[in-house]
């Protein structure tokens, strides 16, 4: 493996090749006549460098079980760093949190260039995290949540407390759904055409309210099957006759439209 003429030092693969070449050339603990010179000329290195590779490989093989002759210059060479990690850490942690949402404002608040901050992010010294807005609970909210959780504790056998299995509870809620989405993903064959979806305006997509009822999933031993807990899904829609004629339908054609949800409508779907 000849050495590249543009590099000042051997790569880790070339160093390993030198060590393994010595293992092949050594017989009875000695290298044959002229083999060392040929090895020096092949990799354009001195005998002292080859001896250093051999000593380091023998030492690491004896201590670690694997010969490691790679370069040890990483992190100990090159231009010294202008900003130390301790100084950058103190500058970043002392800056307000609202001034640390992007590189520009953080660089201005800490006095550290954006490039240095970016390198610290790549080195995983700085982490990019997301803070979600949480609901602020009042004392009354905390008491209500505590009582709600406490209501699921029931008395068990011999006075022991246990959690309610919630097998007799059905959760009912209303959900909004659009009849379609602006962007949808499909998995198609390589020669299959992409489905065409068109609308008059993507800003006015029909939205329908559904009433959903779900319960805890459970296993029916008699039927030997698992129930997913989905009770039903009912849309709040009604069928009426078209009041006007259009290019898509005639006057009086039955059409399905969303309905206004009133307490009377809720009782109809319950």
N, C-alpha and C positions, 0 to 999 in steps of 0.2 A: 504494500500500500504506500505509494509515493506521497510525499508531503506536498501540500499546496504551496505554491511559491508566494502567494499573497499574505499568508498568515505568519505571524511572528512566533506563535506557539502551536504545539500539536493539539489537535482536538482530543476529546476523551476516547473516541473510537481508535484514533491512531496510537494513543498511549497504551490502550488495552492491547492493540495489535503488537506493539513492541514487547510487552510483557509476555504474551503468549508465544511470540517468536523465540524469545529467550528460553521458554520452557521446552520448546521443540529442539533447540540447538544444544542445550546442555546435556552432556552425557558424563556420568560419574562426577557431577558437580562442576564441570569445566566446559567452556565453549571451545569448539574446534578452531584450529589455526585459520585466520583470515575471515572467520564468520562475523566477528565483532566489527571489523572494518567494513564489510559489506552491509551490515545492519546500519552502521553510522551513515554510510553514503546513501542508503535507500531512503532514510527519513531525514537526512541532512541535520543531524544532531551530533553532539559530542559524546565521548565515552562517559563523562561524569553524569550527563543527563540520563543515559541508559542505566547506569549504576543506581541513580536515585529512584528511577522507576522500579527497578528490581527490588531494592530495599523496602520501598513503601508497599509493593505488592506482597512481599513475604510477611511483613508486619501485619497488614490488614487481614491476610489469609489466616495467620496464626490466631489473631484476636477475634475476628468476626466470622471466619470460615469462608469468606469470599474476598478475593483480591480486588482492591479498589485503588486504581492509579489515576483517577480523574484529576482534573485541575482543581486546586484549592484557592484560586485567586478570586472566586466569586465573592463579592462583598468586602474584599480587602484591597481592591485596586481601583484605579480610576480617580476622577476628580472628587475631592471630599464634598459631602453634602452640605449645602448652605443652611438648610433648616433641619434641625434635629427633631426626632419624633417627640421628645419630651416638651420642647418648646412649642411645637405645633399642637400638641395635645392640650397644653394649658391655654393656648390662644383660642382653640376651637371650643373647649368646654366653658370658657369664660364668656363667650359671645352669646347673646340671647338666641333662643330657639327659633324665633320668627325671622331671624336674619341668616338662617342656615338652611334655607329651602332650595337654594341653587348655588352654583359655583361663583357667580358674579357677586351676589350679596355677601356670601361667606368670605370671599377673598377680601372684600372691602372691610368687613367687620373684624377679621382676624389679622389682616396685614400680610397674609401668605398668598403668593400668586396662585392663579387657578391651575396652572400646570402642576405645581407641587401638590395641590389638593387632589387633582385627578390621579396622580401617581399613588397617593396614599389610598385612594379608593380601589385602584387596581391591585394594590398590595394587601387589600382587605384590612387595612388599619382603620379606615373610615367606612362606615356601613350606611347604605341608603335604606331608610325605613319609612313606613307609611303610618301616619297617625290618623285614626278615624275619630270622627266626632261622636261622642257618646252622650246618651241622654242624662241630664242632670237630675238626680233623684232627690226629691224632698223627703223630709222625715215621714210624711204621710205615705209617700210612695214606698219607702223601705218597709214600713209597717204592713202595708197592703201586700207586698211581695212575700214578706215573712209569713203572714197569715195564709196566703195562698199555698205556699210550700208546706206549711204545717197541716193544712187540711188533707194532705195526702198521706199523713201518718195515722195509722189505725192500730188498735190493740190486737195483739196476736195471742199465741198460745202461752198460757201461764204468765200473763201480764207483760209479755215481751212486745216491744214496738216493732212494727214493720211497715214498709212502704206499700201503698195501695198499688195493685197491679194495673190500674187504669184500663181494664178490659171492658168496662161498662161505660166508657166516655166516648163521645163523638164530638169532634171539633168541627164547627161550622164557621165559614168565613166567606167574604166576598172578594173576588179577584178580578182585576181588569186584564183583558187580553186583546191584542190587536189581531185582526183577521189575517194579517200577513206582516212580514218584516221587510225593511228596506234591503238589508243584506242577508242572504242565506247561503249556507254551504252545502254542496251536494257532492257525493262521491260517485263519479261517473266512469264508465269505461273509456279507454283512450280514443275510440272513434265515435263515442256517443255525443250528440249535440247538447249544449247547455240549455236547460229549460228557460223559456222566455216568460217573464212576468212583467205585466204592464199595469199602470195605474195613471189616473188623470194627474194626481199630485201626491208626492210622497209625504207632504206635510198634512194631508187630510185623510189618513187611513182610518177606517171605521174601527171603533173600539167598543167592545161588548163586555158587559159585566156578567160574571158567572158566580153562582153559589156553589161552593165546594164543601163536601163533607168527608172527613177522613177519621179513622180510628187506628188503634194500635194493631199492627199485624199480628197474626196468631196462626197456630197450626191446629187443624181439625184432625184429630186422630181417627174419627169415624170414617172420614172421606180420604184420609191419608194425603192431604194436600195442604199447601200453605196459602193463606189469604193475605193479600198485600195491604189490606186496611183501607182501600179506596171504596167509599160508599157510593158516591155519585158526583156528577158535575152537571149543573143545570144552567143554561144561558137565560138571561133576562131579555128575551126577544119576543116579538109578536108578528103575526102575518097580517098584512093589510093590503088593500088594493091600491095600485099606483094611481096617483091623482092626476098625473100629466103623462102625455105621450112623449117618448124619446126615441132615439135611433136604436136603443137597445131593447125596448119593450113597448107594447101598446098600452093605451089607457085602460085601467081596470085589471091589469095583470097582477096576480098575487105576488108580493115581495115580502121578504123577511127583513125587518128593521129592528134596531135596538129600542127598547122601551124604557121609559122613565121609571126608576125604581122608587116606589112609594111603600109605606107600611102595608097597604092592602095587597100589593104585589108580593111582598115578602111572605105574608101569611099564605098566599096561594101556592108558593113553592115549598113551604114547610110541611 
